[in-house]
Amino acid sequence: MAGAITKKDLNAAFRRSCITQAAWNYERMHGLGFCYEMIPAIKRIYPAGPERAAALKRHNEFMNSNPYMEAPILGVTIAMEEKRAQGAPIDDAAIDGVKVGMMGPLAGVGDPIFWGTLRPVLAAFGASLAATKSIMGPIIFFVAWNVIRLGFRYWGVHFGYQQGTNIVNNLKGNLLQKLTEGASILGLFIMGVLVPRWTTMKFPMVVSRVTTNGKTTVTTLNDIFNELLPGLMPLLLTFLVMWLLKRKVNAIWIIFGLFIVGILGYGIGLFGI
């Protein structure tokens, strides 16, 4: 092992986290940015060679969460990598499981707090001052928002590292395995809740028209699917995409495939908007 994590390394990870979305892409979302954040820590704990290369590859995978709530995940991941380099029985699955299990729930908390509450409130306050021709309006918004977001990022990295060290120091009773399993279950639960919210599918194709006493009742595929189970088709589509990803199908090809199927389905009247 090249060395132990220092405060300087954590601060370097914090600074890099400020541009985590600079390399955002549809295939791995924040993946490349998260790997960039991990580089100072990885260089500290792994000497140049296969272990360092494997660690970089391990973190250049899919990652998506609220960019501010990602800071505690970064801290915990650094702590786990450090303990792994020191010889703790932590494998790739444990690190990936904790990271993936945390990113969904924390995104569900961070989005409404930062995007839905703090920024709109600060913007409204700043706009009210600007409406009175006060230059303090935009200044207060800019300063307050950046102090909050940067302060949380800094605290989140250090807090996550401290908590991560505590977690991996206590491996008795399969604590790490239980944490990994619990985080994964919570992540799947959050994903299940968000599937019908994020994925909307409409099937306007008419299956039957029944006229009774001068009143026509139209039944569409959408009506049938909703009677079976609301949100069934978005759930099945999610399972299909997960299956394709598990079969190593490139995410870009899946996205283009969905575009093509959607356009063709709309053209024949199967899908609606």
N, C-alpha and C positions, 0 to 999 in steps of 0.2 A: 504494500500500500504506500502511495506516495506521501500521504499526510492526512491530517484530520481537518474537518470543515472549520473554517474560521469565520468571524463576523464579516471580514472583508469579502469572503466568498458569498455569504448570504446577501450582502449589500450589492454585489455584482449581479447576482440573480435578480434582485429587486429592480435594479436599473434596466436590465434586459427585459423584464416583464412589462415594462412600459411600452414596448414596441412588439408585443407578442403577436399582434394581428397583422403586422406588416407583410407577412408571408402567408396570409390566410388563403385557403384554397378549398374547393368543394370536395376533394378527396380525403384530406386529413384535417380540415378545419384549422385548429390552432396547433396541430402536431409539430410542424417545423418550428414554430415560435417557441413551443414548450421545450423542444430539444435545444434550441439556442439558449434558453434560460438555464438549462441544466449544465451547459458546457463548463462554466467556472468550477462547479462542484465536481464534475466528472474528472476534469483535469487534476484537481487536487487529490482525489482519492484513488484514482487508477493511473498507473504509469502508462506511458505510450506503448501500445501493443494490442493484442486481441481483446483483452478485458475492456479497455477503453472504447475500442471500436464496437464491441457488443453492447456496451451501455448506451452509446450514441444511437445505435440502431434500435435499441429497446425503446427509446423515448421519441424516436421519429415515427410515431404511429398516430392513429386517430386520437384527437383530443378536442373536446368542445365543452366549454362551460362559460359562465359569466366571466369576462376578462379580469374583473376585480376579485371575485371569489376564487379565482384560479390560484391566487397567492398562497393561501393555506395548503392547497394541494401540492404546490411546488415545494413548500417547506417540508411537508411530510415525506414527499418522494426523495428529497435530498437526504433526509435522515435515514430512510430505509436503504438507500444506496450506500451511505456511509457505513452502516452496520453490516451490510452485505460484504463490503470490501474488508471489513474487520473480521470476517469469518462467521457471522451469524447465518443460520440456516434459512435464508430468504431467497426464494427462487423468482424467476421472471413472472410466474403466474401470480405470486403474492403481491409484487409491486404493481403489476398491471391491474389486478383485481381491486386493490385499494384506490388506485388512481381513477379507474373507470367508475367504481362504485361511488366515489365522492363527487365526481364532476356533474352528474345529473341532479342530485338533490341540492347541491350548492348553487347550481344555475337557477333552479326553481326558487331559491331564496333570494339570490342576488339580483335577478332581473326586476322583480317588482320593487325591491328596495332602492336600487340605484337608478334604473331606467324609469320606473313607474312612480317613484316618490321623490327621492332627493333632487334629481336634476329638474323635473318639472316645477317643484316647489321653489328651488333657487332661481330658476329662469323666470317664474312668475313674479317673484320678489324683485329681481333685477329689472324686469320689464316695467313694473309699476314705478320704480324710481326713474327709469329712462323716460317714461311718459311725462314726467314732470321736468324734463330737460336736464336731469342730473346725470353727470358723467359717472357718478358712483354706481349706477345701475349695472352696466356691463362689467365694471371693475370688480364689484362685489361678487357677481356671478362667477367670473373667471377665477378669482382668487379662492372663493369658498369651495367651488367644485373641485379644483385641482388639489387643494389642501386635503379635502375629504378622500378623494380617490387615491392620491399618492400616499397619504397617511395610512389608509387601509391596506394598500399593497405592501408597504414597508412592514407594518405590524403583522400582516397575514403571513408573510414569508418567515419571519422570526418566530411567530407563535406556532405555525405549522411545524417548523423544525423542532422546536422544544417538545411539542406534543408527540411528534413522530418518534423522537428519541425515547420518550417514556414508553410508547407503545412497543417498540421493537426491543427495548431492554427487558420487557417482561414477557417472555415467550412460554411461561409455564401455563399448563392447562389449555394448550392450543389457542392462546389468546389471539395470535396473529391470524390463524386459520378462521377463527370465529369472526374476527373483525372483517376479514376478506369476504366471508360468506354473507355476513350481515350487510356490508356495503353493497355487495352485488345484488342482494335481494331488494334493498331499498332503491337502488338504481333502476332495476327492472320494474318495480312498482311505479316509480315516477314516470318511466317511459310509457308504461301501460296507460297511465292517467292522461298523458299528453298526446298519445296517438290520435284520438278522435278530435282533439283540439287543433293539432297541427296539420292533420291530413284530412282533407275533405274530398269525398267522391260522390258525384251525383249521376244517377242513371235515369234520364227522362224518357227512355224508350217505352212506348205504350204497349202493354201486354194485352189489355182487354178494355172494351167499352161496353157497358151494360146500361140499357135505357129502361127505366121503370117509372111508370106514371109520368112520362114526359121529362123525367130527370135522368141525366146521363152521368154515370159514375165511371171515371177513368182510373184504371190501375196501371201504374208504371213499375218498372223494375225497382226503382227507389223505394216504393211503398212495400214491395215484397221483402226486400232486404231489411228494411227497418222493422217490419213485423217479426222477422226471424230473430234479429238481434241488432239494435242500433249500434252503429260503428263497426259492424262485422267486416265489411269490405276494406275499410282502411286498415283494420287489424291484419287481415289476410295479406294485404299488400305489403305491410311492414314485415310480416313473416317471410314473404317471398324475397324481399330485398335482403333480409338477414341471411336467408339461405344462400342467395347468390354470392353475398360477401364471404360467407363461410366457404363457398366453393372457389374462392380466390378470383371471382370475377371483378374486374377493375371497376371502381366506383364511377368513373367517368362514363364508361360504357352503359352502366345501369341508368345513369341520369339521362343520357341521350336516348336510351331505349324507352324510358318513361315518357320522354317528350314525343317520340314517334308514335307510341301506342296511344297517348292522349290525343294527339292531332288526328290520327286515323279514326279513333273511337268517336271523337266529336264529329268527324266528317260523315260517319254512317249513322249518327244519332244515338249511339250507345252511351256516350258520356255527355254531360252538360256542364255548364259553368254557373 
